[in-house]
Amino acid sequence: MKYFRKHLKLIIIVLAAAAVGFFIRGGCETRQKPEQAGISQAEEIWTCSMHPQIRQPRFGKCPICFMDLIPVEQQTEGAALREITFTEEAIKLMELETSLVERKSVETQISMVGKIDYDETKVKYITSWVPGRIDRLYVDFTGIQVSKGDHMVYLYSPDLISAQTELLLAAEAKKNLKSGSSEFLVSSTEDTLNATREKLRLLGLSAKQIEEVEKTGKPTDHITINAPIGGIVIEKNINQGAYFETGTKIYTIADLSEVWIQLDAYESDIIWVRYGQEIEFTTEAYPGETFKGIISFISPFLDPQTRTVKLRVNVENPDGKLKPEMFVHATVRSKIAMSGAIMDPNMAGKWICPMHPSIIKNAQGECDICGMNLVTTESLGYVSATLPKQVPLVIPASAPLITGKRAVVYVRIPDPNKPTFEGREVVLGPRAGNFYIVEKGLAEGETVVTNGNFKIDSALQIQAKPSMMSPQGEEKPMPPGHQH
């Protein structure tokens, strides 16, 4: 009897344990049912936005990068090939940010380096127009500041004597004409006198010197050469006492009241540069001081070694601060229109000289310096007026995913009950600061993803749909499972 009671207690304990296990197991199964927990079947799959091969049945950390997993929602039948839908919870976890596609005047800043050079149009040579000998150099060394008309060289030339003798004979012949002389004789004598004067002028004598010879009636075998312009003597090519031939270069004078800035612009920056555009630059010698100039020439050739294009800038230098060979750091600020033209209100609808960019007029005419016909600024790459249709369509620089061949953006489709995004290939223009100009593929008012677009692209790759790296999608979707 005691044996029976002992075994009965053991049987009761086993049955009780089985009952408790049944209820516990049944309760867990009940709690894990998706319908009762309010979780859809699609939400049971969680993946990593950086490693789409990671697929787990519950929320957790990625075993590779330890980022929070995000839920994957199954797409409904008939969804577009490039579309993907997320839950609101998934969007919060992905930290998506969006921005409107808008028309906006964006400005870019191009930086260049270069150095100061002489203005070639303001460099003059003092040469001898007759052979002879230099008896005196009034300027003995380079770097001297001279003014226009200052005496520079005193030289001896026997060739001047014969030319002056002809002048004196012609002047004497005119003086000896009788009052009753024929008109032909008077005219020919006057022409001969003028011809001898012109000959002496071409030999280097000034009008005052020629007049002095006629007045004194004595020829001179010396001539003084004066400075043709004011400036700095930058070269002295001959010494006092030396003999020379016709055309020998004696001095080189440069007028530094205006200088050139020679700059190098990269190939990718040429679209932002135009003839006649204003430019700012600084120098090492005057920190904190900004100078301005006008782009006067853009080289038609690209340097194959440096991949740069030469620019030339005209700069006023009345104080002489800017000196040749100084290094400069220059900046160009430009706004570009849809057609690639530069938007500059100061140049819109104006007329400009193709040789002298400082000559800008409101109406057609001629250049005040060279007499050339002015051309429209539109022919040089400026827009005629700032119209709404000329303002470019732009998106933030973080919106497109660029592979080198293609650019993909993700556009949010308006649907308040179902957040859906569409992948779209676009054609981009140049980058302007923090924006890209859109040439094709987007419309004004659309919304693009600016943060989290890589996560959307990863989700499309998980579903074997067209993405940035796989424009055609995959033939077979990736099988589910925890794959590394």
C-alpha positions in Angstrom: 0.0 0.0 0.0 2.8 2.3 0.8 4.5 1.4 -2.5 1.3 2.2 -4.4 0.9 5.6 -2.7 4.5 6.5 -3.6 4.0 5.8 -7.3 0.6 7.6 -7.4 2.3 10.8 -6.1 4.9 10.5 -8.9 2.3 10.1 -11.5 0.4 13.2 -10.2 3.6 15.3 -10.3 4.3 14.3 -14.0 0.8 15.0 -15.1 0.8 18.4 -13.4 4.2 19.3 -15.0 2.8 18.4 -18.4 -0.3 20.5 -17.9 1.8 23.5 -16.9 4.1 23.1 -19.9 1.1 22.8 -22.2 -0.4 26.1 -21.0 2.9 27.9 -21.0 3.6 26.8 -24.6 0.1 27.6 -25.7 0.4 31.1 -24.2 3.7 31.8 -25.9 2.3 30.7 -29.2 -0.7 32.9 -28.7 1.5 35.9 -27.9 3.7 35.3 -31.0 0.8 35.3 -33.4 1.2 38.3 -35.8 -2.5 38.9 -35.9 -2.9 39.2 -32.2 0.3 41.3 -31.8 -0.8 43.7 -34.5 2.3 43.0 -36.7 2.1 42.2 -40.3 4.0 39.3 -41.9 6.2 41.8 -43.8 7.3 43.5 -40.6 8.8 40.2 -39.3 11.7 40.6 -41.7 14.3 43.1 -40.6 17.4 44.1 -42.5 20.4 46.4 -42.4 20.4 49.6 -44.5 24.2 49.2 -45.2 24.2 45.4 -45.5 21.0 44.3 -47.3 22.1 40.6 -47.2 21.3 40.6 -43.5 17.7 39.4 -42.9 16.4 38.6 -39.5 12.9 37.8 -38.1 13.1 40.4 -35.3 14.5 43.8 -34.5 18.2 44.0 -33.4 21.6 45.0 -34.4 23.4 44.3 -37.6 26.1 41.6 -36.9 28.5 43.3 -39.3 28.3 47.1 -38.6 26.0 47.0 -35.5 23.6 49.5 -36.9 19.9 49.3 -36.0 18.0 47.0 -38.3 15.0 48.4 -40.2 11.8 46.5 -41.2 11.2 45.4 -44.8 7.7 45.7 -46.0 6.4 43.4 -48.7 5.3 45.2 -51.8 1.7 44.9 -53.0 0.9 43.4 -56.3 1.1 45.8 -59.3 3.7 48.1 -57.6 5.9 49.9 -60.1 9.3 48.4 -60.8 11.3 51.3 -59.3 8.9 52.1 -56.5 9.2 51.0 -52.8 7.0 51.6 -49.9 7.9 51.9 -46.2 6.0 52.1 -43.0 6.1 55.3 -40.9 8.2 53.5 -38.3 10.8 52.5 -40.9 11.0 56.0 -42.2 11.8 57.3 -38.7 14.4 54.6 -38.2 16.0 55.5 -41.6 16.1 59.2 -40.7 14.9 60.2 -44.2 15.1 63.9 -45.1 13.6 65.5 -48.2 13.7 68.7 -50.1 11.7 70.4 -52.8 12.9 70.7 -56.4 12.8 74.4 -57.1 13.9 77.2 -59.4 16.6 79.1 -57.7 19.4 81.5 -58.6 22.4 79.7 -57.2 25.9 81.1 -57.1 29.2 79.4 -57.3 32.7 80.6 -56.3 35.7 79.7 -58.5 39.2 80.1 -57.0 42.2 80.5 -59.1 45.9 81.5 -58.7 48.2 83.5 -60.9 50.7 86.3 -61.1 50.9 90.0 -62.1 52.4 90.8 -65.5 53.0 93.9 -67.6 50.2 95.2 -69.8 51.7 94.5 -73.3 49.7 97.3 -74.8 51.5 99.7 -72.5 55.1 98.6 -73.2 57.1 100.8 -75.6 60.6 100.5 -77.1 63.0 103.4 -77.7 65.0 102.5 -80.9 67.2 104.4 -83.2 65.8 105.5 -86.5 69.2 106.4 -87.9 72.7 104.7 -87.6 75.3 106.5 -85.4 76.9 106.7 -82.0 75.4 107.2 -78.5 77.1 110.2 -76.9 75.0 110.3 -73.8 72.4 108.2 -72.0 70.3 110.3 -69.7 68.9 107.2 -68.0 71.8 105.0 -66.8 70.0 102.1 -65.1 66.6 100.3 -65.1 63.8 101.0 -62.7 63.8 104.8 -63.3 60.4 106.5 -63.4 60.1 108.7 -66.5 57.4 110.9 -67.9 56.2 111.3 -71.5 58.6 113.7 -73.3 61.6 113.3 -71.0 64.9 113.2 -72.8 66.4 109.8 -72.9 69.3 109.6 -75.4 71.6 112.1 -77.1 73.1 110.5 -80.2 75.4 111.5 -83.1 74.4 110.6 -86.7 76.0 111.9 -89.9 72.9 110.8 -91.9 71.0 113.7 -90.3 73.3 116.3 -92.0 72.2 115.5 -95.6 68.5 115.4 -94.6 68.8 118.8 -92.9 70.7 120.3 -95.8 67.8 119.3 -98.1 65.4 121.0 -95.7 67.4 124.2 -95.7 67.7 124.2 -99.5 63.9 123.7 -99.9 63.3 126.5 -97.4 65.7 128.8 -99.2 64.0 128.0 -102.6 60.6 129.0 -101.1 62.0 132.2 -99.7 63.5 133.2 -103.1 60.3 132.7 -105.0 59.2 135.9 -106.8 55.8 137.3 -106.5 55.0 136.7 -110.1 56.0 133.0 -110.1 53.6 130.5 -111.6 51.2 128.6 -109.5 52.9 125.3 -110.4 56.3 126.5 -109.3 54.9 127.7 -106.0 53.1 124.4 -105.4 56.0 122.2 -106.2 58.4 124.2 -104.0 55.9 123.9 -101.1 55.6 120.2 -101.6 59.4 119.8 -101.6 59.7 121.7 -98.4 57.0 119.6 -96.7 58.6 116.4 -98.0 62.0 117.3 -96.4 60.2 118.1 -93.1 58.5 114.7 -93.2 61.8 113.0 -93.9 63.4 114.5 -90.8 60.3 113.6 -88.7 60.7 110.0 -89.8 64.4 110.1 -88.8 63.3 111.0 -85.3 63.3 114.8 -85.1 60.4 116.4 -83.4 58.4 119.3 -84.9 60.1 121.7 -82.5 63.6 120.5 -83.6 62.8 120.8 -87.3 61.5 124.3 -86.7 64.7 125.2 -84.8 66.8 124.0 -87.8 64.8 126.2 -90.2 65.1 129.1 -87.9 68.8 129.0 -87.3 69.7 127.8 -90.9 72.3 125.5 -89.5 72.1 121.7 -89.6 72.9 119.6 -86.5 74.6 116.2 -86.4 73.0 115.3 -83.0 69.5 114.3 -82.1 67.8 113.9 -78.7 65.3 111.0 -78.3 62.4 111.6 -75.9 60.3 109.1 -74.0 57.1 108.1 -76.0 55.2 107.3 -72.8 55.5 107.7 -69.1 56.4 104.6 -67.0 59.3 102.6 -65.7 62.4 101.8 -67.6 62.6 98.0 -67.4 65.4 97.4 -69.9 68.6 99.2 -70.9 70.1 97.4 -74.0 73.1 99.6 -74.9 75.9 101.6 -73.2 77.1 105.1 -73.7 79.7 105.5 -76.4 78.5 102.4 -78.4 77.8 102.5 -82.1 74.5 101.3 -83.4 72.5 100.6 -86.5 69.0 101.6 -87.6 66.4 99.8 -85.4 68.7 99.1 -82.5 66.7 98.8 -79.3 68.0 101.2 -76.6 65.3 101.2 -73.8 62.1 99.4 -72.9 59.5 101.4 -71.0 56.4 99.9 -69.3 53.5 101.9 -68.1 52.4 100.3 -64.8 49.3 102.4 -64.3 47.4 99.4 -65.6 48.7 95.8 -65.3 47.6 92.3 -66.3 46.8 89.3 -64.1 47.6 86.0 -65.7 45.4 83.2 -64.1 44.9 79.5 -64.6 41.4 78.2 -64.6 40.7 74.5 -64.4 38.9 72.7 -67.2 35.8 72.0 -65.0 35.5 75.7 -64.1 35.4 77.2 -67.6 31.6 77.1 -67.7 31.5 79.7 -65.0 33.9 82.2 -66.6 33.0 84.8 -69.2 34.7 87.7 -71.0 34.0 91.0 -69.4 33.3 89.4 -66.0 34.4 91.1 -62.8 37.0 89.3 -60.7 38.4 89.9 -57.2 41.9 89.0 -56.0 44.3 89.4 -53.1 48.1 89.5 -52.9 50.6 88.3 -50.3 52.0 91.9 -50.1 48.7 93.5 -49.0 46.8 91.0 -46.8 43.2 92.0 -46.1 43.0 94.3 -49.2 40.9 93.2 -52.1 41.5 94.3 -55.7 39.2 94.1 -58.7 39.6 93.7 -62.4 37.9 92.6 -65.6 38.5 89.4 -67.6 39.8 90.6 -70.9 40.9 87.4 -72.6 40.1 83.6 -72.3 42.6 81.4 -74.1 41.0 79.2 -76.8 43.5 76.5 -75.9 43.8 74.0 -73.0 47.2 73.3 -71.6 47.5 69.5 -71.9 50.0 69.3 -69.0 48.1 71.3 -66.3 44.6 70.8 -67.8 44.0 74.6 -67.3 43.0 77.5 -69.5 44.8 80.8 -69.3 42.8 83.9 -68.4 43.9 87.5 -68.6 42.5 90.2 -66.3 42.9 94.0 -66.8 43.5 95.8 -63.5 43.9 99.5 -62.8 47.0 100.3 -60.8 47.1 104.1 -60.2 49.1 103.8 -56.9 51.6 101.4 -58.3 51.0 98.8 -55.5 50.7 95.9 -57.9 54.1 94.9 -59.2 54.9 92.4 -62.0 55.6 88.8 -60.8 53.5 89.2 -57.6 51.4 86.1 -56.8 47.6 86.5 -56.5 44.6 84.5 -55.4 41.6 85.3 -57.4 37.9 84.6 -57.1 35.0 84.6 -59.6 31.4 84.5 -58.4 28.9 83.4 -61.1 25.2 82.6 -61.5 24.3 80.3 -64.3 21.0 80.1 -66.2 19.4 77.0 -67.7 21.0 77.5 -71.1 24.5 77.7 -69.5 24.6 81.5 -69.8 25.8 83.7 -67.0 23.2 85.7 -65.1 24.7 89.2 -64.4 22.3 92.1 -64.1 25.2 94.5 -64.9 25.8 92.9 -68.3 22.2 92.1 -69.3 21.2 93.9 -72.6 24.5 95.8 -72.9 27.0 96.2 -75.7 30.7 95.6 -75.2 33.9 95.9 -77.2 35.5 92.5 -78.1 38.9 94.0 -77.6 38.5 96.3 -74.6 36.0 94.8 -72.0 36.1 98.1 -70.1 34.0 99.7 -72.9 30.4 98.8 -72.1 27.5 100.8 -73.5 23.7 100.6 -73.3 23.3 101.0 -77.1 25.1 99.9 -80.3 28.1 101.9 -81.3 31.9 101.9 -81.6 34.7 101.4 -79.1 36.1 104.6 -77.7 39.6 103.1 -77.8 40.0 101.0 -81.0 36.9 102.0 -83.0 35.6 98.5 -83.4 31.9 97.8 -83.5 30.5 96.8 -80.2 28.8 93.4 -79.8 26.0 92.3 -77.6 26.8 90.7 -74.2 24.4 87.8 -75.2 26.9 86.8 -77.9 29.5 86.4 -75.2 27.5 84.1 -73.0 25.3 86.4 -70.9 21.5 86.2 -70.6 19.5 89.2 -71.9 17.4 89.5 -68.7 16.7 87.6 -65.6 13.4 85.9 -66.5 11.7 83.1 -64.4 12.2 80.5 -67.2 15.9 81.3 -67.2 16.3 80.6 -63.5 17.8 77.1 -63.2 16.0 74.1 -61.7 18.2 72.9 -58.7 18.3 70.1 -56.1 20.6 69.8 -53.1 24.0 68.3 -53.8 23.3 65.4 -51.4 20.1 64.3 -53.3 21.6 62.5 -56.4 23.5 59.2 -56.1 26.2 59.4 -58.8 28.0 56.4 -60.2 30.1 58.2 -62.8 27.8 57.2 -65.7 24.4 57.9 -64.2 22.7 60.0 -61.5 19.8 58.6 -59.6 17.4 60.5 -57.2 14.6 59.1 -55.1 11.4 61.1 -55.4 8.6 60.8 -52.8 5.3 60.1 -54.5 2.4 62.1 -52.9 0.4 59.6 -50.9 -0.3 60.5 -47.2 -1.5 57.0 -46.3 1.3 55.1 -47.9 4.9 56.6 -48.0 6.2 55.6 -51.4 9.5 56.5 -53.1 10.4 56.2 -56.8 13.9 55.9 -58.2 14.5 58.1 -61.2 17.5 58.7 -63.4 18.2 62.4 -64.1 20.6 64.5 -66.2 22.6 66.9 -64.1 24.3 70.1 -65.1 27.2 71.7 -63.3 27.4 71.8 -59.6 27.0 75.3 -58.1 28.1 75.3 -54.5 25.7 73.1 -52.5 23.3 72.5 -55.4 23.2 70.6 -58.7 21.5 72.1 -61.7 18.9 69.7 -63.2 18.8 69.5 -67.0 16.3 66.7 -67.3 14.3 64.2 -65.2 12.6 66.3 -62.6 9.9 68.9 -62.4 9.5 71.9 -60.2 7.6 71.2 -56.9 8.6 67.5 -56.7 10.2 66.2 -53.5 13.5 64.4 -53.5 15.3 62.5 -50.7 18.4 64.4 -49.5 19.3 62.1 -46.6 18.8 58.4 -46.4 18.8 57.8 -50.2 21.5 55.1 -49.8 19.2 53.2 -47.4 16.3 53.4 -50.0 18.7 52.2 -52.7 19.8 49.2 -50.4 16.1 48.3 -49.9 15.5 48.2 -53.6 18.6 46.0 -54.0 17.2 43.6 -51.4 14.0 43.3 -53.5 16.1 42.9 -56.7 14.6 46.0 -58.2 16.4 48.6 -60.3 18.8 50.7 -58.1 21.8 52.9 -58.4 24.2 50.0 -58.8 21.8 47.7 -60.7 19.9 49.8 -63.2 18.1 46.8 -64.7 17.4 44.9 -61.4 18.2 41.2 -60.9 16.6 38.3 -62.6 16.0 36.5 -59.4 15.4 38.0 -56.0 17.8 37.3 -53.2 16.6 34.3 -51.1 15.7 35.2 -47.5 18.0 34.1 -44.8 20.9 35.3 -42.7 23.7 35.6 -45.3 27.1 37.1 -44.9 
